Amino acid sequence: MAAKLNSKSDDTFESSLKELEDILAQLENPQIPLSDLVEKYERAKKCLAFCRQKLDDAELSIKKLSKDSSEDFNIEQE
């Protein structure tokens, strides 16, 4: 699981979000050893940072597209 974001083919928002959700579910286990807890927490931070960066990139792209759009889209009624 830890190498998931290191592979270019798996570098997607969806895969990182899924991994983050999986880690958070694992962290709810009160029996998890402290060393595993710290490792999972670090991995969750990396996944979260990756997801935030992807969201920021998407927001910037949308703002650029919106700024460049000089015409309104009209939906014609049939």
mmCIF file of the N, C-alpha and C atoms, coordinates in Angstrom:
data_MODEL
# 
_entry.id   MODEL 
# 
loop_
_atom_site.group_PDB 
_atom_site.id 
_atom_site.type_symbol 
_atom_site.label_atom_id 
_atom_site.label_alt_id 
_atom_site.label_comp_id 
_atom_site.label_asym_id 
_atom_site.label_entity_id 
_atom_site.label_seq_id 
_atom_site.pdbx_PDB_ins_code 
_atom_site.Cartn_x 
_atom_site.Cartn_y 
_atom_site.Cartn_z 
_atom_site.occupancy 
_atom_site.B_iso_or_equiv 
_atom_site.pdbx_formal_charge 
_atom_site.auth_seq_id 
_atom_site.auth_comp_id 
_atom_site.auth_asym_id 
_atom_site.auth_atom_id 
_atom_site.pdbx_PDB_model_num 
ATOM 1   N N  . MET A 1 1  ? 0.824   -1.199 0.000   1.00 0.00 ? 1  MET A N  1 
ATOM 2   C CA . MET A 1 1  ? 0.000   0.000  0.000   1.00 0.00 ? 1  MET A CA 1 
ATOM 3   C C  . MET A 1 1  ? 0.858   1.250  0.000   1.00 0.00 ? 1  MET A C  1 
ATOM 4   N N  . ALA A 1 2  ? 1.975   1.243  0.685   1.00 0.00 ? 2  ALA A N  1 
ATOM 5   C CA . ALA A 1 2  ? 2.796   2.439  0.822   1.00 0.00 ? 2  ALA A CA 1 
ATOM 6   C C  . ALA A 1 2  ? 3.391   2.898  -0.491  1.00 0.00 ? 2  ALA A C  1 
ATOM 7   N N  . ALA A 1 3  ? 3.563   2.004  -1.441  1.00 0.00 ? 3  ALA A N  1 
ATOM 8   C CA . ALA A 1 3  ? 4.172   2.380  -2.712  1.00 0.00 ? 3  ALA A CA 1 
ATOM 9   C C  . ALA A 1 3  ? 3.141   2.836  -3.730  1.00 0.00 ? 3  ALA A C  1 
ATOM 10  N N  . LYS A 1 4  ? 1.885   2.899  -3.347  1.00 0.00 ? 4  LYS A N  1 
ATOM 11  C CA . LYS A 1 4  ? 0.829   3.187  -4.301  1.00 0.00 ? 4  LYS A CA 1 
ATOM 12  C C  . LYS A 1 4  ? 1.025   4.505  -5.036  1.00 0.00 ? 4  LYS A C  1 
ATOM 13  N N  . LEU A 1 5  ? 1.354   5.571  -4.330  1.00 0.00 ? 5  LEU A N  1 
ATOM 14  C CA . LEU A 1 5  ? 1.503   6.869  -4.974  1.00 0.00 ? 5  LEU A CA 1 
ATOM 15  C C  . LEU A 1 5  ? 2.835   7.013  -5.694  1.00 0.00 ? 5  LEU A C  1 
ATOM 16  N N  . ASN A 1 6  ? 3.762   6.099  -5.488  1.00 0.00 ? 6  ASN A N  1 
ATOM 17  C CA . ASN A 1 6  ? 5.041   6.173  -6.167  1.00 0.00 ? 6  ASN A CA 1 
ATOM 18  C C  . ASN A 1 6  ? 4.952   5.685  -7.600  1.00 0.00 ? 6  ASN A C  1 
ATOM 19  N N  . SER A 1 7  ? 3.942   4.929  -7.915  1.00 0.00 ? 7  SER A N  1 
ATOM 20  C CA . SER A 1 7  ? 3.743   4.420  -9.265  1.00 0.00 ? 7  SER A CA 1 
ATOM 21  C C  . SER A 1 7  ? 2.952   5.447  -10.066 1.00 0.00 ? 7  SER A C  1 
ATOM 22  N N  . LYS A 1 8  ? 3.490   5.850  -11.218 1.00 0.00 ? 8  LYS A N  1 
ATOM 23  C CA . LYS A 1 8  ? 2.838   6.882  -12.030 1.00 0.00 ? 8  LYS A CA 1 
ATOM 24  C C  . LYS A 1 8  ? 1.455   6.461  -12.500 1.00 0.00 ? 8  LYS A C  1 
ATOM 25  N N  . SER A 1 9  ? 1.237   5.173  -12.732 1.00 0.00 ? 9  SER A N  1 
ATOM 26  C CA . SER A 1 9  ? -0.058  4.721  -13.231 1.00 0.00 ? 9  SER A CA 1 
ATOM 27  C C  . SER A 1 9  ? -1.157  4.855  -12.172 1.00 0.00 ? 9  SER A C  1 
ATOM 28  N N  . ASP A 1 10 ? -0.784  4.904  -10.892 1.00 0.00 ? 10 ASP A N  1 
ATOM 29  C CA . ASP A 1 10 ? -1.770  5.002  -9.828  1.00 0.00 ? 10 ASP A CA 1 
ATOM 30  C C  . ASP A 1 10 ? -1.904  6.417  -9.272  1.00 0.00 ? 10 ASP A C  1 
ATOM 31  N N  . ASP A 1 11 ? -1.239  7.378  -9.864  1.00 0.00 ? 11 ASP A N  1 
ATOM 32  C CA . ASP A 1 11 ? -1.295  8.756  -9.382  1.00 0.00 ? 11 ASP A CA 1 
ATOM 33  C C  . ASP A 1 11 ? -2.596  9.422  -9.819  1.00 0.00 ? 11 ASP A C  1 
ATOM 34  N N  . THR A 1 12 ? -3.680  9.034  -9.178  1.00 0.00 ? 12 THR A N  1 
ATOM 35  C CA . THR A 1 12 ? -4.953  9.681  -9.464  1.00 0.00 ? 12 THR A CA 1 
ATOM 36  C C  . THR A 1 12 ? -5.563  10.152 -8.157  1.00 0.00 ? 12 THR A C  1 
ATOM 37  N N  . PHE A 1 13 ? -6.399  11.136 -8.263  1.00 0.00 ? 13 PHE A N  1 
ATOM 38  C CA . PHE A 1 13 ? -7.107  11.643 -7.095  1.00 0.00 ? 13 PHE A CA 1 
ATOM 39  C C  . PHE A 1 13 ? -7.939  10.530 -6.469  1.00 0.00 ? 13 PHE A C  1 
ATOM 40  N N  . GLU A 1 14 ? -8.642  9.791  -7.313  1.00 0.00 ? 14 GLU A N  1 
ATOM 41  C CA . GLU A 1 14 ? -9.542  8.753  -6.824  1.00 0.00 ? 14 GLU A CA 1 
ATOM 42  C C  . GLU A 1 14 ? -8.802  7.642  -6.079  1.00 0.00 ? 14 GLU A C  1 
ATOM 43  N N  . SER A 1 15 ? -7.668  7.200  -6.625  1.00 0.00 ? 15 SER A N  1 
ATOM 44  C CA . SER A 1 15 ? -6.917  6.132  -5.952  1.00 0.00 ? 15 SER A CA 1 
ATOM 45  C C  . SER A 1 15 ? -6.323  6.627  -4.633  1.00 0.00 ? 15 SER A C  1 
ATOM 46  N N  . SER A 1 16 ? -5.878  7.869  -4.608  1.00 0.00 ? 16 SER A N  1 
ATOM 47  C CA . SER A 1 16 ? -5.318  8.431  -3.377  1.00 0.00 ? 16 SER A CA 1 
ATOM 48  C C  . SER A 1 16 ? -6.398  8.634  -2.326  1.00 0.00 ? 16 SER A C  1 
ATOM 49  N N  . LEU A 1 17 ? -7.559  9.084  -2.763  1.00 0.00 ? 17 LEU A N  1 
ATOM 50  C CA . LEU A 1 17 ? -8.665  9.278  -1.829  1.00 0.00 ? 17 LEU A CA 1 
ATOM 51  C C  . LEU A 1 17 ? -9.112  7.937  -1.251  1.00 0.00 ? 17 LEU A C  1 
ATOM 52  N N  . LYS A 1 18 ? -9.175  6.919  -2.094  1.00 0.00 ? 18 LYS A N  1 
ATOM 53  C CA . LYS A 1 18 ? -9.549  5.580  -1.626  1.00 0.00 ? 18 LYS A CA 1 
ATOM 54  C C  . LYS A 1 18 ? -8.527  5.069  -0.609  1.00 0.00 ? 18 LYS A C  1 
ATOM 55  N N  . GLU A 1 19 ? -7.254  5.262  -0.908  1.00 0.00 ? 19 GLU A N  1 
ATOM 56  C CA . GLU A 1 19 ? -6.213  4.834  0.029   1.00 0.00 ? 19 GLU A CA 1 
ATOM 57  C C  . GLU A 1 19 ? -6.336  5.583  1.349   1.00 0.00 ? 19 GLU A C  1 
ATOM 58  N N  . LEU A 1 20 ? -6.599  6.876  1.281   1.00 0.00 ? 20 LEU A N  1 
ATOM 59  C CA . LEU A 1 20 ? -6.766  7.677  2.492   1.00 0.00 ? 20 LEU A CA 1 
ATOM 60  C C  . LEU A 1 20 ? -7.954  7.167  3.311   1.00 0.00 ? 20 LEU A C  1 
ATOM 61  N N  . GLU A 1 21 ? -9.061  6.869  2.646   1.00 0.00 ? 21 GLU A N  1 
ATOM 62  C CA . GLU A 1 21 ? -10.230 6.337  3.347   1.00 0.00 ? 21 GLU A CA 1 
ATOM 63  C C  . GLU A 1 21 ? -9.911  4.997  4.009   1.00 0.00 ? 21 GLU A C  1 
ATOM 64  N N  . ASP A 1 22 ? -9.159  4.148  3.306   1.00 0.00 ? 22 ASP A N  1 
ATOM 65  C CA . ASP A 1 22 ? -8.770  2.852  3.865   1.00 0.00 ? 22 ASP A CA 1 
ATOM 66  C C  . ASP A 1 22 ? -7.895  3.024  5.110   1.00 0.00 ? 22 ASP A C  1 
ATOM 67  N N  . ILE A 1 23 ? -6.952  3.946  5.025   1.00 0.00 ? 23 ILE A N  1 
ATOM 68  C CA . ILE A 1 23 ? -6.059  4.194  6.162   1.00 0.00 ? 23 ILE A CA 1 
ATOM 69  C C  . ILE A 1 23 ? -6.856  4.719  7.350   1.00 0.00 ? 23 ILE A C  1 
ATOM 70  N N  . LEU A 1 24 ? -7.766  5.644  7.102   1.00 0.00 ? 24 LEU A N  1 
ATOM 71  C CA . LEU A 1 24 ? -8.561  6.196  8.201   1.00 0.00 ? 24 LEU A CA 1 
ATOM 72  C C  . LEU A 1 24 ? -9.406  5.121  8.867   1.00 0.00 ? 24 LEU A C  1 
ATOM 73  N N  . ALA A 1 25 ? -9.923  4.195  8.076   1.00 0.00 ? 25 ALA A N  1 
ATOM 74  C CA . ALA A 1 25 ? -10.685 3.092  8.656   1.00 0.00 ? 25 ALA A CA 1 
ATOM 75  C C  . ALA A 1 25 ? -9.780  2.222  9.526   1.00 0.00 ? 25 ALA A C  1 
ATOM 76  N N  . GLN A 1 26 ? -8.569  1.987  9.075   1.00 0.00 ? 26 GLN A N  1 
ATOM 77  C CA . GLN A 1 26 ? -7.619  1.185  9.856   1.00 0.00 ? 26 GLN A CA 1 
ATOM 78  C C  . GLN A 1 26 ? -7.224  1.886  11.148  1.00 0.00 ? 26 GLN A C  1 
ATOM 79  N N  . LEU A 1 27 ? -7.120  3.208  11.100  1.00 0.00 ? 27 LEU A N  1 
ATOM 80  C CA . LEU A 1 27 ? -6.713  3.969  12.283  1.00 0.00 ? 27 LEU A CA 1 
ATOM 81  C C  . LEU A 1 27 ? -7.771  3.942  13.383  1.00 0.00 ? 27 LEU A C  1 
ATOM 82  N N  . GLU A 1 28 ? -8.991  3.576  13.040  1.00 0.00 ? 28 GLU A N  1 
ATOM 83  C CA . GLU A 1 28 ? -10.051 3.495  14.039  1.00 0.00 ? 28 GLU A CA 1 
ATOM 84  C C  . GLU A 1 28 ? -9.909  2.256  14.928  1.00 0.00 ? 28 GLU A C  1 
ATOM 85  N N  . ASN A 1 29 ? -9.038  1.346  14.555  1.00 0.00 ? 29 ASN A N  1 
ATOM 86  C CA . ASN A 1 29 ? -8.806  0.130  15.332  1.00 0.00 ? 29 ASN A CA 1 
ATOM 87  C C  . ASN A 1 29 ? -8.001  0.479  16.580  1.00 0.00 ? 29 ASN A C  1 
ATOM 88  N N  . PRO A 1 30 ? -8.590  0.289  17.757  1.00 0.00 ? 30 PRO A N  1 
ATOM 89  C CA . PRO A 1 30 ? -7.866  0.648  18.993  1.00 0.00 ? 30 PRO A CA 1 
ATOM 90  C C  . PRO A 1 30 ? -6.710  -0.298 19.312  1.00 0.00 ? 30 PRO A C  1 
ATOM 91  N N  . GLN A 1 31 ? -6.617  -1.413 18.618  1.00 0.00 ? 31 GLN A N  1 
ATOM 92  C CA . GLN A 1 31 ? -5.570  -2.393 18.891  1.00 0.00 ? 31 GLN A CA 1 
ATOM 93  C C  . GLN A 1 31 ? -4.322  -2.182 18.037  1.00 0.00 ? 31 GLN A C  1 
ATOM 94  N N  . ILE A 1 32 ? -4.305  -1.161 17.200  1.00 0.00 ? 32 ILE A N  1 
ATOM 95  C CA . ILE A 1 32 ? -3.180  -0.941 16.292  1.00 0.00 ? 32 ILE A CA 1 
ATOM 96  C C  . ILE A 1 32 ? -1.937  -0.543 17.094  1.00 0.00 ? 32 ILE A C  1 
ATOM 97  N N  . PRO A 1 33 ? -0.798  -1.184 16.832  1.00 0.00 ? 33 PRO A N  1 
ATOM 98  C CA . PRO A 1 33 ? 0.445   -0.819 17.538  1.00 0.00 ? 33 PRO A CA 1 
ATOM 99  C C  . PRO A 1 33 ? 0.871   0.615  17.211  1.00 0.00 ? 33 PRO A C  1 
ATOM 100 N N  . LEU A 1 34 ? 1.519   1.243  18.156  1.00 0.00 ? 34 LEU A N  1 
ATOM 101 C CA . LEU A 1 34 ? 1.933   2.636  17.994  1.00 0.00 ? 34 LEU A CA 1 
ATOM 102 C C  . LEU A 1 34 ? 2.807   2.836  16.764  1.00 0.00 ? 34 LEU A C  1 
ATOM 103 N N  . SER A 1 35 ? 3.729   1.922  16.502  1.00 0.00 ? 35 SER A N  1 
ATOM 104 C CA . SER A 1 35 ? 4.610   2.074  15.340  1.00 0.00 ? 35 SER A CA 1 
ATOM 105 C C  . SER A 1 35 ? 3.809   2.043  14.040  1.00 0.00 ? 35 SER A C  1 
ATOM 106 N N  . ASP A 1 36 ? 2.802   1.165  13.968  1.00 0.00 ? 36 ASP A N  1 
ATOM 107 C CA . ASP A 1 36 ? 1.943   1.113  12.780  1.00 0.00 ? 36 ASP A CA 1 
ATOM 108 C C  . ASP A 1 36 ? 1.089   2.372  12.674  1.00 0.00 ? 36 ASP A C  1 
ATOM 109 N N  . LEU A 1 37 ? 0.642   2.850  13.817  1.00 0.00 ? 37 LEU A N  1 
ATOM 110 C CA . LEU A 1 37 ? -0.171  4.056  13.849  1.00 0.00 ? 37 LEU A CA 1 
ATOM 111 C C  . LEU A 1 37 ? 0.592   5.239  13.265  1.00 0.00 ? 37 LEU A C  1 
ATOM 112 N N  . VAL A 1 38 ? 1.831   5.390  13.672  1.00 0.00 ? 38 VAL A N  1 
ATOM 113 C CA . VAL A 1 38 ? 2.657   6.491  13.179  1.00 0.00 ? 38 VAL A CA 1 
ATOM 114 C C  . VAL A 1 38 ? 2.900   6.342  11.674  1.00 0.00 ? 38 VAL A C  1 
ATOM 115 N N  . GLU A 1 39 ? 3.199   5.135  11.230  1.00 0.00 ? 39 GLU A N  1 
ATOM 116 C CA . GLU A 1 39 ? 3.443   4.887  9.807   1.00 0.00 ? 39 GLU A CA 1 
ATOM 117 C C  . GLU A 1 39 ? 2.191   5.186  8.972   1.00 0.00 ? 39 GLU A C  1 
ATOM 118 N N  . LYS A 1 40 ? 1.046   4.738  9.446   1.00 0.00 ? 40 LYS A N  1 
ATOM 119 C CA . LYS A 1 40 ? -0.197  4.981  8.717   1.00 0.00 ? 40 LYS A CA 1 
ATOM 120 C C  . LYS A 1 40 ? -0.560  6.465  8.711   1.00 0.00 ? 40 LYS A C  1 
ATOM 121 N N  . TYR A 1 41 ? -0.283  7.130  9.830   1.00 0.00 ? 41 TYR A N  1 
ATOM 122 C CA . TYR A 1 41 ? -0.542  8.567  9.911   1.00 0.00 ? 41 TYR A CA 1 
ATOM 123 C C  . TYR A 1 41 ? 0.311   9.327  8.894   1.00 0.00 ? 41 TYR A C  1 
ATOM 124 N N  . GLU A 1 42 ? 1.574   8.966  8.789   1.00 0.00 ? 42 GLU A N  1 
ATOM 125 C CA . GLU A 1 42 ? 2.463   9.609  7.814   1.00 0.00 ? 42 GLU A CA 1 
ATOM 126 C C  . GLU A 1 42 ? 1.970   9.370  6.390   1.00 0.00 ? 42 GLU A C  1 
ATOM 127 N N  . ARG A 1 43 ? 1.541   8.150  6.106   1.00 0.00 ? 43 ARG A N  1 
ATOM 128 C CA . ARG A 1 43 ? 1.039   7.820  4.772   1.00 0.00 ? 43 ARG A CA 1 
ATOM 129 C C  . ARG A 1 43 ? -0.245  8.597  4.483   1.00 0.00 ? 43 ARG A C  1 
ATOM 130 N N  . ALA A 1 44 ? -1.105  8.711  5.483   1.00 0.00 ? 44 ALA A N  1 
ATOM 131 C CA . ALA A 1 44 ? -2.351  9.463  5.317   1.00 0.00 ? 44 ALA A CA 1 
ATOM 132 C C  . ALA A 1 44 ? -2.052  10.928 5.006   1.00 0.00 ? 44 ALA A C  1 
ATOM 133 N N  . LYS A 1 45 ? -1.041  11.490 5.668   1.00 0.00 ? 45 LYS A N  1 
ATOM 134 C CA . LYS A 1 45 ? -0.658  12.883 5.394   1.00 0.00 ? 45 LYS A CA 1 
ATOM 135 C C  . LYS A 1 45 ? -0.212  13.054 3.948   1.00 0.00 ? 45 LYS A C  1 
ATOM 136 N N  . LYS A 1 46 ? 0.546   12.081 3.427   1.00 0.00 ? 46 LYS A N  1 
ATOM 137 C CA . LYS A 1 46 ? 1.004   12.149 2.036   1.00 0.00 ? 46 LYS A CA 1 
ATOM 138 C C  . LYS A 1 46 ? -0.164  12.045 1.066   1.00 0.00 ? 46 LYS A C  1 
ATOM 139 N N  . CYS A 1 47 ? -1.081  11.149 1.358   1.00 0.00 ? 47 CYS A N  1 
ATOM 140 C CA . CYS A 1 47 ? -2.261  10.996 0.500   1.00 0.00 ? 47 CYS A CA 1 
ATOM 141 C C  . CYS A 1 47 ? -3.104  12.277 0.521   1.00 0.00 ? 47 CYS A C  1 
ATOM 142 N N  . LEU A 1 48 ? -3.267  12.838 1.698   1.00 0.00 ? 48 LEU A N  1 
ATOM 143 C CA . LEU A 1 48 ? -4.053  14.061 1.834   1.00 0.00 ? 48 LEU A CA 1 
ATOM 144 C C  . LEU A 1 48 ? -3.409  15.216 1.072   1.00 0.00 ? 48 LEU A C  1 
ATOM 145 N N  . ALA A 1 49 ? -2.097  15.351 1.189   1.00 0.00 ? 49 ALA A N  1 
ATOM 146 C CA . ALA A 1 49 ? -1.393  16.411 0.465   1.00 0.00 ? 49 ALA A CA 1 
ATOM 147 C C  . ALA A 1 49 ? -1.541  16.229 -1.046  1.00 0.00 ? 49 ALA A C  1 
ATOM 148 N N  . PHE A 1 50 ? -1.439  14.988 -1.506  1.00 0.00 ? 50 PHE A N  1 
ATOM 149 C CA . PHE A 1 50 ? -1.594  14.696 -2.931  1.00 0.00 ? 50 PHE A CA 1 
ATOM 150 C C  . PHE A 1 50 ? -3.000  15.066 -3.403  1.00 0.00 ? 50 PHE A C  1 
ATOM 151 N N  . CYS A 1 51 ? -4.014  14.676 -2.627  1.00 0.00 ? 51 CYS A N  1 
ATOM 152 C CA . CYS A 1 51 ? -5.401  14.985 -2.992  1.00 0.00 ? 51 CYS A CA 1 
ATOM 153 C C  . CYS A 1 51 ? -5.637  16.496 -3.009  1.00 0.00 ? 51 CYS A C  1 
ATOM 154 N N  . ARG A 1 52 ? -5.112  17.180 -2.034  1.00 0.00 ? 52 ARG A N  1 
ATOM 155 C CA . ARG A 1 52 ? -5.268  18.646 -1.994  1.00 0.00 ? 52 ARG A CA 1 
ATOM 156 C C  . ARG A 1 52 ? -4.613  19.297 -3.214  1.00 0.00 ? 52 ARG A C  1 
ATOM 157 N N  . GLN A 1 53 ? -3.435  18.803 -3.590  1.00 0.00 ? 53 GLN A N  1 
ATOM 158 C CA . GLN A 1 53 ? -2.746  19.355 -4.756  1.00 0.00 ? 53 GLN A CA 1 
ATOM 159 C C  . GLN A 1 53 ? -3.558  19.118 -6.030  1.00 0.00 ? 53 GLN A C  1 
ATOM 160 N N  . LYS A 1 54 ? -4.113  17.926 -6.164  1.00 0.00 ? 54 LYS A N  1 
ATOM 161 C CA . LYS A 1 54 ? -4.945  17.611 -7.336  1.00 0.00 ? 54 LYS A CA 1 
ATOM 162 C C  . LYS A 1 54 ? -6.180  18.508 -7.373  1.00 0.00 ? 54 LYS A C  1 
ATOM 163 N N  . LEU A 1 55 ? -6.791  18.740 -6.222  1.00 0.00 ? 55 LEU A N  1 
ATOM 164 C CA . LEU A 1 55 ? -7.957  19.628 -6.168  1.00 0.00 ? 55 LEU A CA 1 
ATOM 165 C C  . LEU A 1 55 ? -7.576  21.068 -6.512  1.00 0.00 ? 55 LEU A C  1 
ATOM 166 N N  . ASP A 1 56 ? -6.441  21.522 -5.998  1.00 0.00 ? 56 ASP A N  1 
ATOM 167 C CA . ASP A 1 56 ? -5.960  22.873 -6.317  1.00 0.00 ? 56 ASP A CA 1 
ATOM 168 C C  . ASP A 1 56 ? -5.689  23.009 -7.814  1.00 0.00 ? 56 ASP A C  1 
ATOM 169 N N  . ASP A 1 57 ? -5.071  21.984 -8.401  1.00 0.00 ? 57 ASP A N  1 
ATOM 170 C CA . ASP A 1 57 ? -4.789  22.002 -9.838  1.00 0.00 ? 57 ASP A CA 1 
ATOM 171 C C  . ASP A 1 57 ? -6.083  22.047 -10.648 1.00 0.00 ? 57 ASP A C  1 
ATOM 172 N N  . ALA A 1 58 ? -7.063  21.261 -10.232 1.00 0.00 ? 58 ALA A N  1 
ATOM 173 C CA . ALA A 1 58 ? -8.345  21.241 -10.937 1.00 0.00 ? 58 ALA A CA 1 
ATOM 174 C C  . ALA A 1 58 ? -9.041  22.595 -10.821 1.00 0.00 ? 58 ALA A C  1 
ATOM 175 N N  . GLU A 1 59 ? -9.000  23.192 -9.640  1.00 0.00 ? 59 GLU A N  1 
ATOM 176 C CA . GLU A 1 59 ? -9.622  24.500 -9.435  1.00 0.00 ? 59 GLU A CA 1 
ATOM 177 C C  . GLU A 1 59 ? -8.960  25.560 -10.317 1.00 0.00 ? 59 GLU A C  1 
ATOM 178 N N  . LEU A 1 60 ? -7.635  25.526 -10.397 1.00 0.00 ? 60 LEU A N  1 
ATOM 179 C CA . LEU A 1 60 ? -6.912  26.475 -11.231 1.00 0.00 ? 60 LEU A CA 1 
ATOM 180 C C  . LEU A 1 60 ? -7.280  26.290 -12.701 1.00 0.00 ? 60 LEU A C  1 
ATOM 181 N N  . SER A 1 61 ? -7.375  25.049 -13.141 1.00 0.00 ? 61 SER A N  1 
ATOM 182 C CA . SER A 1 61 ? -7.757  24.779 -14.536 1.00 0.00 ? 61 SER A CA 1 
ATOM 183 C C  . SER A 1 61 ? -9.151  25.296 -14.838 1.00 0.00 ? 61 SER A C  1 
ATOM 184 N N  . ILE A 1 62 ? -10.068 25.099 -13.908 1.00 0.00 ? 62 ILE A N  1 
ATOM 185 C CA . ILE A 1 62 ? -11.442 25.570 -14.105 1.00 0.00 ? 62 ILE A CA 1 
ATOM 186 C C  . ILE A 1 62 ? -11.481 27.091 -14.149 1.00 0.00 ? 62 ILE A C  1 
ATOM 187 N N  . LYS A 1 63 ? -10.720 27.743 -13.285 1.00 0.00 ? 63 LYS A N  1 
ATOM 188 C CA . LYS A 1 63 ? -10.673 29.209 -13.292 1.00 0.00 ? 63 LYS A CA 1 
ATOM 189 C C  . LYS A 1 63 ? -10.117 29.720 -14.612 1.00 0.00 ? 63 LYS A C  1 
ATOM 190 N N  . LYS A 1 64 ? -9.075  29.057 -15.136 1.00 0.00 ? 64 LYS A N  1 
ATOM 191 C CA . LYS A 1 64 ? -8.500  29.469 -16.420 1.00 0.00 ? 64 LYS A CA 1 
ATOM 192 C C  . LYS A 1 64 ? -9.500  29.278 -17.544 1.00 0.00 ? 64 LYS A C  1 
ATOM 193 N N  . LEU A 1 65 ? -10.197 28.165 -17.531 1.00 0.00 ? 65 LEU A N  1 
ATOM 194 C CA . LEU A 1 65 ? -11.192 27.904 -18.568 1.00 0.00 ? 65 LEU A CA 1 
ATOM 195 C C  . LEU A 1 65 ? -12.335 28.913 -18.495 1.00 0.00 ? 65 LEU A C  1 
ATOM 196 N N  . SER A 1 66 ? -12.748 29.231 -17.277 1.00 0.00 ? 66 SER A N  1 
ATOM 197 C CA . SER A 1 66 ? -13.832 30.195 -17.093 1.00 0.00 ? 66 SER A CA 1 
ATOM 198 C C  . SER A 1 66 ? -13.413 31.584 -17.550 1.00 0.00 ? 66 SER A C  1 
ATOM 199 N N  . LYS A 1 67 ? -12.176 31.937 -17.278 1.00 0.00 ? 67 LYS A N  1 
ATOM 200 C CA . LYS A 1 67 ? -11.663 33.255 -17.654 1.00 0.00 ? 67 LYS A CA 1 
ATOM 201 C C  . LYS A 1 67 ? -11.538 33.377 -19.172 1.00 0.00 ? 67 LYS A C  1 
ATOM 202 N N  . ASP A 1 68 ? -11.093 32.294 -19.811 1.00 0.00 ? 68 ASP A N  1 
ATOM 203 C CA . ASP A 1 68 ? -10.898 32.295 -21.261 1.00 0.00 ? 68 ASP A CA 1 
ATOM 204 C C  . ASP A 1 68 ? -12.208 32.220 -22.035 1.00 0.00 ? 68 ASP A C  1 
ATOM 205 N N  . SER A 1 69 ? -13.254 31.801 -21.392 1.00 0.00 ? 69 SER A N  1 
ATOM 206 C CA . SER A 1 69 ? -14.535 31.649 -22.074 1.00 0.00 ? 69 SER A CA 1 
ATOM 207 C C  . SER A 1 69 ? -15.167 33.023 -22.265 1.00 0.00 ? 69 SER A C  1 
ATOM 208 N N  . SER A 1 70 ? -15.340 33.394 -23.506 1.00 0.00 ? 70 SER A N  1 
ATOM 209 C CA . SER A 1 70 ? -15.913 34.712 -23.779 1.00 0.00 ? 70 SER A CA 1 
ATOM 210 C C  . SER A 1 70 ? -17.375 34.647 -24.174 1.00 0.00 ? 70 SER A C  1 
ATOM 211 N N  . GLU A 1 71 ? -17.906 33.455 -24.337 1.00 0.00 ? 71 GLU A N  1 
ATOM 212 C CA . GLU A 1 71 ? -19.312 33.337 -24.696 1.00 0.00 ? 71 GLU A CA 1 
ATOM 213 C C  . GLU A 1 71 ? -20.049 32.495 -23.670 1.00 0.00 ? 71 GLU A C  1 
ATOM 214 N N  . ASP A 1 72 ? -21.293 32.819 -23.501 1.00 0.00 ? 72 ASP A N  1 
ATOM 215 C CA . ASP A 1 72 ? -22.131 32.045 -22.600 1.00 0.00 ? 72 ASP A CA 1 
ATOM 216 C C  . ASP A 1 72 ? -22.657 30.828 -23.342 1.00 0.00 ? 72 ASP A C  1 
ATOM 217 N N  . PHE A 1 73 ? -22.847 29.770 -22.617 1.00 0.00 ? 73 PHE A N  1 
ATOM 218 C CA . PHE A 1 73 ? -23.425 28.581 -23.211 1.00 0.00 ? 73 PHE A CA 1 
ATOM 219 C C  . PHE A 1 73 ? -24.929 28.650 -23.064 1.00 0.00 ? 73 PHE A C  1 
ATOM 220 N N  . ASN A 1 74 ? -25.621 28.578 -24.174 1.00 0.00 ? 74 ASN A N  1 
ATOM 221 C CA . ASN A 1 74 ? -27.088 28.587 -24.146 1.00 0.00 ? 74 ASN A CA 1 
ATOM 222 C C  . ASN A 1 74 ? -27.585 27.196 -24.490 1.00 0.00 ? 74 ASN A C  1 
ATOM 223 N N  . ILE A 1 75 ? -28.487 26.711 -23.688 1.00 0.00 ? 75 ILE A N  1 
ATOM 224 C CA . ILE A 1 75 ? -29.100 25.422 -23.965 1.00 0.00 ? 75 ILE A CA 1 
ATOM 225 C C  . ILE A 1 75 ? -30.428 25.681 -24.644 1.00 0.00 ? 75 ILE A C  1 
ATOM 226 N N  . GLU A 1 76 ? -30.543 25.182 -25.844 1.00 0.00 ? 76 GLU A N  1 
ATOM 227 C CA . GLU A 1 76 ? -31.772 25.388 -26.594 1.00 0.00 ? 76 GLU A CA 1 
ATOM 228 C C  . GLU A 1 76 ? -32.821 24.391 -26.145 1.00 0.00 ? 76 GLU A C  1 
ATOM 229 N N  . GLN A 1 77 ? -34.022 24.885 -25.977 1.00 0.00 ? 77 GLN A N  1 
ATOM 230 C CA . GLN A 1 77 ? -35.149 24.025 -25.623 1.00 0.00 ? 77 GLN A CA 1 
ATOM 231 C C  . GLN A 1 77 ? -35.709 23.417 -26.886 1.00 0.00 ? 77 GLN A C  1 
ATOM 232 N N  . GLU A 1 78 ? -35.984 22.121 -26.839 1.00 0.00 ? 78 GLU A N  1 
ATOM 233 C CA . GLU A 1 78 ? -36.542 21.465 -28.023 1.00 0.00 ? 78 GLU A CA 1 
ATOM 234 C C  . GLU A 1 78 ? -38.032 21.516 -28.006 1.00 0.00 ? 78 GLU A C  1 
# 
